[in-house]
């Protein structure tokens, strides 16, 4: 580890504005006083740091802030960015982990891990780049230049140095480039684990062996048709595959070795998921080595036949993730795709998902859209290609699900089987299996489909400068984006929230944890990642409450709410929770999660669900629009609540009126009952008195006559005297 600079700390001064602020102040005459350093900044401010985060390169007082605002994870609802242009001063630090700018002692305004920085360059008055930025020359002439930073998670910042600074912008850029890791073994994950606050038990839980337990959960050990083979125990069979593979029990290891010679990179067809009831399976592999001569391998053909028989189904569907033209072009390089004439009872479908370079270009165009006012619309999103790629991946996953629901097995592959194959296989399992929609299950899915089966995180995330041509591509970002698209349509079927997905993406770039380092399991074992770094799952488990979706399992409640999606996302991100779920009253039904999800992957739906919470979280203009929309929806909700309260009050008033009326009727009935009782008592007394008078007559015959008349008419004395 590099030593800490303990010498005197050089200071440089500047200011922080967004793009609108520059025009705002330029039109009104930018005051020279704003270029002066803060009055009370006499000593460096020590930022809050991850473990062993050391400040290597002094401090810079004051920054010009351009397209970003504050880190959303450090903001409360009252600290949302103001839509008005602002000028913010603070202190910039270059550490062994990140570049961080702070205002005061606690508030972080900009933070970018060194491994996530795409570009850090010095810009000066008169430069072509500065002219394109439309920054007033009068403002530039009073500064020492601008530090421009662009990151992989779509942050853009311009930091201006005051003219009295003792150091130059170029010196700062050199410092950033110097302390950024040049080798994957130098990243901060290996440093931070030395003084980690996690207990040995927490560290161990983050690295627990999931693969064997996952195969047991899928019923592999109890199924005589499948077996776990240790043919790759030392990674000599296939250096990019996990050390445990599931293959048909009827197929020998010797034949597997022959198949490895016919599959690109020896990535043979291996089981990755099994339906515990129907036995339908998902397998994955790389492309076959057929070439322009259309070469064959009897063992490869037999393996696919054994896979089909193991599922006891009549059909095995091969899902080739590539466009058909790309697969055909690969035959020139000795590769290609399966000829179904040689694979009986197999079908093949091409999904049209483009290669990694097209995806990377699409992300760059999307980044420009996210930082351009009013550019995020359906037409532009389609033009940059991002939604089309998302649609292709989701459509392929839907096709896998349809095959499984018809009780047919599936083999998924692309070229080498570690990019598009991982995306489609993992997304299909999210749709099929509710276990993968839980926090723990999603962890198992990521570790299985991406980490163990050899997704090239090092190359795709470009954690360190590549030795040759760059192979960076947002494969993992695309997959998580697809999951969020499904989450948007079926939010109550996921245990995790949006913040959980954003956290995974942020740390796939940060190199703060060891899970996403290197390109395969063999390289991680060689570097002893589990003993030398912390797992991101230890971090997730420690802050589990932040990542739990409060709507999980409450399907009818979610349907009743019908909130705007932007508002709903805000309500479900982290804590504090906006609602007391005990007031809703809906109980979670564990049996309601078994449903297979079938998301709408039309461009209209994808555009309406575009993930603004991730892609535009650092854009001031987008955040302002996003915030205004949220506030508008909140006002509508408040109005609706007031309306419901008023209706409730009227109902209560009507209830009280009816209750009072019922009480009055009861009292009237009680009064009538009392009067009736009194009348009956008087009648009984008169009746008894009349009987006494009749009994006093001495003549028996007259007495009987009188009693008869009493019974018939009740008239006593008149009939008595008549007699």
C-alpha positions in Angstrom: 0.0 0.0 0.0 1.2 3.5 -0.8 2.3 5.7 2.0 0.2 8.6 3.1 1.3 12.1 2.3 1.9 13.6 5.7 3.4 16.8 4.4 1.8 20.2 4.1 -1.5 20.2 2.2 -1.7 22.3 -0.9 -4.9 24.2 -1.4 -6.6 25.3 -4.5 -9.8 27.3 -4.8 -12.7 27.3 -7.2 -16.5 27.0 -7.1 -19.3 24.7 -7.9 -22.2 25.4 -10.3 -24.5 23.4 -12.6 -24.9 24.0 -16.3 -27.9 26.3 -15.8 -26.1 28.2 -13.2 -23.3 29.2 -15.6 -25.8 30.8 -18.0 -27.8 32.3 -15.1 -24.9 34.1 -13.6 -23.3 35.0 -16.9 -26.5 36.8 -18.0 -26.6 38.7 -14.7 -22.9 39.5 -14.6 -21.0 37.0 -12.5 -19.7 38.7 -9.3 -16.0 38.6 -8.8 -16.5 38.1 -5.1 -17.8 34.6 -5.8 -14.4 33.6 -7.0 -12.8 34.3 -3.7 -12.0 31.3 -1.4 -14.3 30.5 1.5 -13.5 32.8 4.5 -13.4 30.1 7.2 -11.5 27.4 5.4 -8.2 27.5 7.4 -7.6 23.8 7.6 -8.5 20.7 5.6 -11.7 18.9 6.5 -11.4 15.2 7.1 -14.1 13.3 5.1 -15.9 10.3 6.3 -14.1 7.3 4.8 -14.4 3.6 4.3 -11.8 1.6 6.3 -8.2 2.6 5.7 -9.2 5.3 3.2 -6.1 7.6 3.1 -6.0 11.1 1.6 -3.0 11.1 -0.7 -3.3 14.4 -2.5 -4.3 17.3 -0.3 -7.4 19.4 -0.7 -9.0 21.7 -3.2 -11.1 24.5 -1.8 -14.2 25.2 -3.9 -15.5 23.5 -7.0 -17.6 24.4 -10.1 -20.4 21.8 -10.2 -21.8 21.0 -13.6 -24.3 18.3 -14.5 -24.5 16.6 -11.1 -25.9 17.5 -7.8 -25.7 15.7 -4.5 -25.3 11.9 -4.0 -28.9 10.8 -3.5 -28.0 8.3 -0.8 -27.0 11.2 1.5 -30.1 13.3 1.0 -33.3 13.5 2.8 -36.5 14.6 1.1 -35.9 18.2 2.3 -32.4 18.2 0.7 -33.5 17.5 -2.8 -31.6 19.6 -5.4 -33.1 23.0 -6.1 -34.2 23.6 -9.7 -32.6 27.1 -9.4 -28.9 27.6 -10.4 -26.7 27.3 -7.4 -23.1 28.1 -6.5 -21.6 25.7 -4.0 -18.2 25.7 -2.3 -16.4 22.9 -0.6 -13.3 20.7 -0.5 -12.1 18.1 -2.9 -10.0 15.1 -1.8 -8.1 12.5 -3.8 -7.8 9.3 -1.7 -6.7 5.7 -2.3 -10.3 4.8 -3.0 -12.1 7.8 -4.6 -12.3 11.4 -5.6 -14.7 13.1 -3.2 -16.0 16.6 -2.8 -17.6 17.8 0.4 -19.4 20.8 1.6 -18.8 21.4 5.3 -18.0 18.4 7.4 -20.7 15.9 6.5 -22.4 16.6 3.1 -20.9 14.8 0.2 -21.7 16.5 -3.1 -19.6 14.3 -5.4 -18.0 10.9 -4.9 -16.5 8.7 -7.6 -14.4 5.6 -6.9 -11.1 5.7 -8.8 -12.0 2.5 -10.7 -15.3 4.1 -11.9 -13.7 7.2 -13.5 -13.6 7.0 -17.3 -12.0 10.4 -17.9 -10.2 13.0 -15.7 -8.7 15.8 -17.7 -7.6 19.4 -17.4 -9.4 22.1 -19.4 -8.3 25.7 -19.8 -9.7 28.9 -21.2 -9.6 28.8 -25.0 -9.7 25.0 -25.2 -12.1 23.6 -27.7 -13.8 21.5 -25.0 -14.4 24.5 -22.8 -16.0 26.4 -25.7 -18.3 23.5 -26.3 -19.3 23.6 -22.6 -20.6 27.2 -23.2 -18.9 28.5 -20.0 -18.5 32.2 -20.0 -14.9 33.3 -20.9 -15.0 36.0 -18.3 -15.6 33.4 -15.7 -12.8 31.2 -17.0 -10.3 34.0 -17.2 -10.6 34.4 -13.4 -9.9 30.7 -12.8 -6.9 28.5 -13.2 -8.8 26.0 -15.3 -11.3 23.2 -15.0 -11.0 19.6 -13.8 -13.4 17.6 -15.9 -14.5 14.1 -14.6 -16.8 11.6 -16.3 -17.6 8.3 -14.6 -19.1 4.9 -15.6 -22.2 5.5 -13.6 -23.0 8.6 -15.7 -21.7 11.3 -13.4 -20.3 14.4 -15.0 -18.5 17.1 -13.0 -16.5 20.3 -13.8 -14.4 21.6 -11.0 -12.9 25.1 -11.3 -9.7 26.2 -9.5 -9.3 29.8 -8.2 -6.6 31.9 -9.7 -4.7 32.1 -6.4 -4.3 28.3 -6.2 -0.8 27.1 -5.4 -1.3 24.0 -7.6 -2.6 23.5 -11.2 -5.4 21.5 -12.6 -2.8 19.3 -14.4 -1.2 18.4 -11.1 -4.5 17.1 -9.8 -5.2 15.1 -12.9 -1.8 13.5 -12.6 -2.5 12.6 -9.0 -5.8 11.0 -9.9 -4.2 9.0 -12.6 -1.2 8.1 -10.4 -3.3 6.7 -7.5 -5.9 4.9 -9.7 -5.1 1.2 -9.6 -3.2 -0.2 -12.6 -3.6 -3.8 -11.6 -6.7 -5.6 -10.3 -4.6 -6.8 -7.3 -4.2 -3.1 -6.2 -7.9 -2.2 -5.9 -9.3 -0.9 -2.7 -11.2 -4.1 -1.8 -7.9 -5.7 -0.7 -7.1 -2.7 1.5 -10.5 -2.1 3.1 -10.7 -5.7 4.4 -7.7 -5.3 6.6 -9.5 -3.1 9.2 -13.1 -4.2 8.4 -15.8 -3.8 11.1 -17.4 -7.0 10.1 -17.1 -9.9 12.5 -15.5 -13.2 11.3 -19.0 -14.7 11.2 -20.4 -11.9 9.1 -17.5 -12.2 6.7 -18.0 -16.0 6.4 -21.7 -15.7 5.8 -21.0 -13.3 2.9 -18.9 -16.0 1.2 -20.9 -19.1 2.1 -20.9 -21.9 -0.6 -24.2 -21.6 -2.3 -23.8 -23.7 -5.4 -24.2 -27.2 -3.9 -27.1 -26.0 -1.7 -28.7 -24.5 -4.8 -28.4 -27.8 -6.7 -30.0 -29.6 -3.7 -32.8 -27.0 -3.7 -33.5 -27.8 -7.3 -33.8 -31.5 -6.5 -30.7 -32.6 -8.4 -29.5 -35.0 -5.8 -32.9 -36.7 -5.7 -33.2 -37.0 -9.5 -31.6 -40.1 -10.9 -31.4 -38.4 -14.4 -28.8 -35.8 -13.3 -25.5 -35.9 -11.4 -23.0 -33.4 -10.1 -19.6 -34.0 -11.7 -16.2 -32.8 -10.4 -14.6 -33.0 -13.8 -13.6 -29.3 -13.4 -12.4 -29.5 -9.8 -9.0 -28.1 -10.7 -10.4 -25.8 -13.5 -8.3 -27.7 -16.1 -11.3 -29.0 -18.0 -12.7 -25.4 -18.4 -10.9 -22.5 -16.8 -14.0 -20.2 -17.0 -16.6 -22.6 -15.6 -17.4 -23.4 -11.9 -15.7 -26.4 -10.3 -19.0 -28.2 -10.0 -21.2 -29.0 -13.0 -24.6 -30.8 -13.4 -24.8 -33.1 -16.4 -27.0 -36.1 -17.4 -26.2 -39.1 -15.3 -26.1 -41.3 -18.3 -23.3 -39.3 -19.9 -19.7 -40.1 -18.9 -16.9 -37.7 -18.1 -14.8 -39.2 -20.9 -17.5 -38.2 -23.4 -17.7 -34.7 -21.8 -14.0 -34.2 -22.5 -14.7 -34.9 -26.2 -17.6 -32.5 -26.2 -15.3 -29.8 -24.6 -13.2 -29.9 -27.8 -16.3 -29.1 -29.9 -17.6 -26.2 -27.8 -16.0 -22.8 -27.8 -13.7 -22.3 -24.7 -14.7 -25.9 -23.6 -17.9 -24.4 -22.2 -20.1 -27.6 -22.6 -23.9 -27.7 -22.1 -24.5 -27.8 -18.3 -27.7 -27.6 -16.3 -28.3 -24.4 -14.4 -32.0 -24.6 -13.4 -34.7 -27.4 -13.1 -38.4 -27.2 -12.6 -39.0 -29.4 -9.5 -42.4 -30.6 -10.7 -42.3 -31.0 -14.5 -38.6 -31.7 -14.7 -38.1 -29.1 -17.5 -34.6 -27.6 -17.4 -32.5 -24.7 -18.5 -28.9 -25.5 -19.7 -26.3 -23.1 -21.0 -23.1 -23.4 -23.1 -21.0 -21.7 -25.7 -21.4 -22.0 -29.5 -20.3 -25.2 -31.3 -17.2 -25.3 -33.4 -18.8 -26.2 -36.7 -17.0 -23.8 -39.1 -17.7 -23.3 -42.8 -17.2 -27.1 -43.3 -20.2 -27.7 -41.0 -18.2 -30.1 -38.8 -20.0 -32.5 -36.5 -19.4 -34.1 -33.1 -21.3 -37.4 -32.3 -20.6 -36.9 -28.6 -22.0 -33.3 -28.7 -25.1 -34.6 -30.5 -25.5 -37.4 -28.0 -25.1 -35.0 -25.1 -28.1 -32.9 -26.3 -30.1 -36.1 -26.8 -29.3 -37.2 -23.3 -30.3 -33.8 -22.0 -33.6 -34.1 -23.8 -34.2 -37.6 -22.5 -33.4 -36.6 -18.9 -36.3 -34.1 -19.1 -38.6 -36.9 -20.4 -39.9 -34.5 -23.0 -40.2 -34.7 -26.8 -38.4 -31.4 -27.6 -35.3 -29.5 -26.7 -35.3 -25.8 -27.7 -31.9 -24.1 -28.5 -32.0 -20.4 -27.8 -29.2 -18.7 -29.7 -29.1 -15.2 -28.3 -27.3 -13.7 -31.3 -28.7 -12.3 -34.5 -28.7 -15.1 -37.1 -26.4 -13.1 -39.4 -23.8 -12.8 -36.6 -24.0 -16.6 -35.8 -23.6 -17.3 -39.5 -20.6 -15.0 -39.7 -18.9 -16.9 -36.9 -18.7 -20.0 -39.1 -15.9 -18.2 -41.0 -13.9 -18.2 -37.7 -14.5 -21.9 -37.2 -17.5 -21.5 -34.9 -21.2 -21.1 -35.6 -24.5 -22.8 -34.5 -26.1 -26.2 -34.4 -27.5 -27.8 -37.6 -30.8 -29.2 -36.4 -30.6 -31.9 -39.1 -27.9 -33.5 -36.9 -29.7 -32.8 -33.6 -33.0 -34.8 -33.8 -36.0 -33.4 -31.9 -34.2 -30.0 -31.4 -35.3 -26.6 -32.7 -33.2 -23.4 -32.8 -34.3 -19.8 -32.5 -32.2 -16.7 -32.9 -33.0 -13.8 -30.5 -31.2 -10.9 -32.2 -29.3 -9.6 -29.2 -26.3 -7.5 -30.4 -22.7 -7.9 -29.3 -20.8 -6.1 -26.5 -19.4 -3.2 -28.6 -22.9 -2.2 -29.9 -24.1 -2.2 -26.3 -21.3 0.0 -25.2 -22.0 2.5 -27.9 -25.6 2.6 -27.0 -24.8 3.3 -23.3 -22.6 6.3 -24.4 -25.4 7.7 -26.4 -27.8 7.2 -23.5 -25.4 9.0 -21.2 -25.5 12.1 -23.4 -29.3 11.9 -23.5 -29.4 11.8 -19.7 -27.4 15.0 -19.4 -29.3 16.9 -22.1 -32.4 18.8 -21.1 -35.6 17.5 -22.6 -33.9 14.6 -24.5 -35.3 11.7 -22.7 -38.3 10.7 -24.8 -39.3 7.6 -26.5 -38.0 8.6 -29.9 -34.5 9.4 -28.6 -34.4 6.3 -26.4 -35.2 4.2 -29.4 -32.7 6.0 -31.5 -29.8 5.3 -29.1 -30.8 1.6 -29.2 -30.9 1.0 -25.5 -34.6 0.1 -25.3 -34.3 -2.1 -28.3 -31.5 -4.1 -26.6 -33.6 -4.3 -23.5 -36.6 -5.5 -25.4 -34.4 -8.2 -27.2 -33.2 -9.6 -23.8 -36.6 -9.6 -22.2 -38.2 -11.2 -25.3 -35.6 -14.0 -25.2 -36.3 -14.6 -21.5 -40.0 -14.7 -22.3 -39.4 -17.4 -25.0 -37.4 -19.5 -22.5 -40.3 -19.2 -20.0 -42.8 -20.3 -22.7 -40.8 -23.4 -23.5 -40.6 -24.3 -19.8 -44.3 -23.9 -19.4 -44.8 -26.3 -22.3 -42.6 -28.8 -20.4 -39.7 -28.5 -22.9 -36.1 -28.2 -22.1 -33.9 -25.3 -23.1 -30.3 -24.8 -24.1 -29.1 -21.2 -24.1 -25.9 -19.9 -25.7 -24.4 -17.0 -27.6 -20.8 -16.9 -28.7 -18.7 -17.8 -25.6 -21.7 -18.1 -23.3 -20.7 -15.5 -20.6 -22.5 -12.3 -21.6 -25.9 -12.6 -23.4 -26.3 -16.2 -22.2 -26.0 -15.1 -18.6 -28.5 -12.2 -19.1 -31.2 -14.4 -20.7 -30.7 -17.4 -18.4 -30.8 -15.3 -15.2 -33.7 -13.2 -16.3 -35.7 -16.3 -17.3 -35.1 -17.7 -13.9 -36.4 -14.5 -12.2 -39.6 -14.9 -14.2 -40.0 -18.6 -13.5 -38.8 -19.1 -9.9 -40.1 -16.8 -7.0 -37.1 -17.8 -5.0 -34.9 -15.6 -7.2 -37.2 -12.6 -6.4 -36.1 -12.7 -2.8 -33.0 -10.9 -1.6 -31.2 -14.2 -0.7 -32.4 -15.9 -3.9 -31.2 -13.0 -6.1 -27.9 -13.2 -4.4 -27.7 -16.9 -5.3 -28.7 -16.1 -8.9 -26.0 -13.5 -9.4 -23.3 -15.7 -7.9 -24.4 -18.7 -10.0 -25.2 -17.2 -13.4 -22.7 -14.3 -13.5 -19.9 -15.0 -11.0 -19.4 -18.8 -11.1 -20.2 -19.3 -14.8 -17.6 -16.8 -15.8 -19.0 -13.4 -16.7 -16.0 -11.2 -17.3 -16.5 -8.5 -14.7 -12.9 -7.3 -15.0 -13.0 -6.8 -18.7 -16.7 -5.6 -19.0 -16.5 -3.2 -16.1 -13.0 -2.1 -17.0 -11.8 -2.0 -13.4 -8.3 -1.3 -14.5 -6.8 0.0 -17.8 -6.8 -2.9 -20.3 -3.5 -4.2 -21.7 -5.0 -4.4 -25.2 -8.3 -3.3 -26.9 -11.0 -2.5 -24.5 -13.8 -5.1 -24.0 -15.9 -3.0 -21.7 -19.7 -3.4 -22.0 -22.7 -2.7 -19.8 -23.8 -6.4 -19.8 -24.5 -6.5 -16.0 -26.1 -3.1 -16.1 -28.4 -4.3 -18.9 -29.5 -7.3 -16.9 -30.2 -5.4 -13.8 -32.1 -2.8 -15.9 -34.3 -5.7 -17.3 -35.0 -6.9 -13.7 -36.1 -3.4 -12.8 -38.4 -3.3 -15.8 -40.1 -6.5 -14.6 -40.0 -5.0 -11.0 -41.9 -2.0 -12.3 -44.7 -4.1 -13.8 -44.9 -6.6 -10.9 -43.6 -4.7 -7.8 -45.4 -6.8 -5.2 -43.6 -10.0 -6.4 -40.1 -8.8 -5.4 -38.7 -8.8 -1.8 -36.1 -6.2 -2.8 -36.5 -2.6 -3.8 -34.9 -0.3 -6.3 -32.1 0.8 -3.9 -30.9 -2.8 -3.7 -30.5 -3.0 -7.5 -28.7 0.4 -7.6 -26.4 -0.7 -4.8 -25.3 -3.8 -6.7 -24.6 -1.7 -9.8 -22.6 0.9 -7.9 -20.4 -1.7 -6.3 -19.9 -3.6 -9.5 -17.8 -0.5 -10.5 -16.4 0.5 -7.1 -14.2 -2.5 -6.4 -15.0 -2.0 -2.7 -16.1 -5.7 -2.4 -14.5 -8.8 -3.8 -17.5 -10.4 -5.6 -17.2 -8.6 -8.9 -13.4 -8.8 -9.2 -11.6 -10.8 -11.9 -13.2 -12.6 -14.8 -13.9 -16.1 -13.5 -14.0 -18.3 -10.4 -10.5 -19.7 -11.0 -8.9 -16.3 -11.0 -10.7 -15.3 -7.8 -9.6 -18.5 -6.0 -6.0 -17.9 -7.2 -6.1 -14.4 -5.7 -7.8 -15.7 -2.5 -10.5 -13.2 -2.8 -12.7 -14.7 -0.1 -10.0 -14.5 2.6 -8.6 -11.1 1.4 -11.8 -9.1 0.7 -15.2 -8.5 2.0 -18.3 -9.8 0.3 -21.0 -7.3 -0.8 -23.6 -9.7 0.7 -22.1 -9.0 4.2 -22.9 -5.4 3.5 -26.4 -6.2 2.3 -27.2 -8.4 5.2 -26.0 -5.7 7.6 -28.3 -3.1 6.1 -31.1 -5.4 5.1 -33.9 -3.0 6.2 -32.8 -0.5 3.6 -33.3 -3.0 0.8 -36.7 -4.6 1.7 -39.6 -3.8 -0.6 -42.5 -2.8 1.7 -45.1 -3.8 -1.0 -43.8 -7.4 -1.2 -46.7 -9.8 -1.2 -49.4 -7.1 -1.0 -50.7 -7.6 -4.6 -54.2 -6.2 -4.1 -52.9 -3.2 -2.2 -50.5 -2.3 -5.0 -53.2 -2.6 -7.6 -55.5 -0.3 -5.5 -52.9 2.4 -5.0 -52.2 2.9 -8.7 -49.6 5.6 -8.0 -47.5 7.1 -10.7 -44.4 5.0 -11.2 -42.0 7.8 -10.3 -43.8 8.4 -7.1 -44.0 4.7 -6.4 -40.3 4.2 -6.9 -39.6 7.0 -4.4 -41.9 5.4 -1.8 -40.1 2.1 -2.1 -36.5 3.2 -2.0 -35.0 2.5 1.4 -36.1 4.0 4.7 -37.8 5.8 6.4 -40.8 3.9 5.2 -43.6 6.2 4.0 -46.5 4.1 5.2 -47.3 2.0 8.3 -48.1 -1.2 6.6 -50.2 -2.3 9.6 -52.7 0.4 8.6 -53.2 -1.2 5.2 -54.4 -4.5 6.7 -53.5 -6.8 3.8 -51.7 -9.9 5.0 -48.9 -11.5 2.9 -49.9 -14.8 1.3 -46.8 -17.0 0.9 -48.7 -19.0 -1.8 -49.2 -15.9 -4.0 -45.5 -15.9 -5.1 -45.6 -19.1 -7.1 -47.0 -17.3 -10.2 -44.8 -17.2 -13.3 -44.2 -13.6 -14.4 -44.8 -12.6 -18.1 -43.8 -8.9 -18.5 -44.8 -6.7 -21.4 -41.6 -5.9 -23.4 -43.1 -3.5 -25.9 -41.1 -0.3 -26.5 -44.0 1.8 -25.2 -44.0 0.0 -21.9 -40.1 0.0 -21.6 -40.1 3.8 -22.4 -42.7 4.6 -19.8 -40.8 2.5 -17.3 -37.3 3.9 -18.2 -35.1 3.7 -15.1 -34.8 7.4 -14.3 -33.9 6.5 -10.7 -30.6 5.1 -11.9 -29.7 6.8 -15.2 -30.7 10.4 -14.3 -30.0 10.5 -10.6 -26.9 12.7 -11.1 -28.5 15.0 -13.6 -29.7 18.3 -12.0 -32.3 19.0 -14.7 -33.7 15.5 -14.7 -33.7 15.4 -10.9 -35.6 18.7 -10.8 -38.2 17.4 -13.3 -38.4 14.1 -11.4 -38.8 16.0 -8.1 -41.5 18.3 -9.5 -43.4 15.2 -10.8 -43.1 13.6 -7.4 -44.3 16.7 -5.6 -47.2 17.0 -8.1 -48.2 13.5 -7.4 -47.9 14.0 -3.7 -50.2 17.1 -4.0 -52.7 15.0 -5.9 -52.5 12.3 -3.2 -53.0 14.9 -0.5 -56.0 16.2 -2.2 -57.4 12.7 -2.6 -56.7 12.1 1.1 -58.5 15.3 2.0 -61.4 14.3 -0.1 -61.6 10.9 1.5 -61.4 12.5 5.0 -64.2 14.8 4.1 -66.3 11.9 2.8 -65.5 10.0 6.0 -66.5 13.0 8.1 -69.8 13.2 6.2 -70.4 9.5 6.7 -69.6 9.8 10.4 -72.1 12.7 10.6 -74.8 10.7 8.9 -74.0 7.7 11.1 -74.3 9.9 14.2 -77.7 11.3 12.9 -79.0 7.8 12.3 -77.7 6.6 15.7 -79.5 9.5 17.4 -82.7 8.8 15.5 -82.5 5.1 16.5 -82.0 6.1 20.1 -85.0 8.4 20.0 -87.1 5.6 18.5 -85.9 3.3 21.2 -86.9 5.8 23.9 -90.3 6.3 22.2 -90.9 2.5 22.1 -89.8 2.2 25.7 -92.3 5.0 26.6 -95.1 3.3 24.7 -94.3 0.0 26.3 -94.5 1.6 29.8 -97.9 3.2 28.9 -99.2 -0.1 27.6 -98.0 -1.9 30.7 -99.8 0.7 32.8 -103.0 0.3 30.7 -102.9 -3.5 31.1 -102.4 -3.2 34.8 -105.4 -0.9 35.2 -107.5 -3.2 33.0 -106.5 -6.2 35.1 -107.4 -4.4 38.3 -110.9 -3.4 36.8 -111.4 -7.0 35.7 -110.6 -8.3 39.1 -112.9 -5.7 40.8 -115.8 -6.7 38.5 -115.4 -10.3 39.3 -115.6 -9.5 43.0 -119.0 -7.6 42.5 -120.4 -10.6 40.6 -119.3 -13.1 43.2 -121.2 -11.1 45.9 -124.6 -11.9 44.3 -126.4 -14.7 46.3 -128.4 -16.1 43.4 -126.3 -18.9 41.7 -128.3 -18.7 38.5 -127.9 -15.0 38.2 -124.2 -15.3 39.0 -123.6 -17.7 36.2 -125.5 -15.5 33.7 -123.5 -12.5 34.7 -120.2 -14.3 34.3 -121.2 -15.6 30.9 -122.0 -12.0 29.8 -118.7 -10.8 31.2 -116.8 -13.4 29.1 -118.8 -12.5 26.0 -118.9 -8.7 26.1 -117.1 -7.4 29.2 -120.2 -5.4 30.1 -121.2 -6.3 33.6 -123.6 -4.0 35.3 -125.9 -3.3 32.4 -126.5 -7.0 31.7 -126.8 -7.6 35.5 -129.7 -5.1 35.9 -131.3 -6.4 32.7 -131.4 -9.9 34.2 
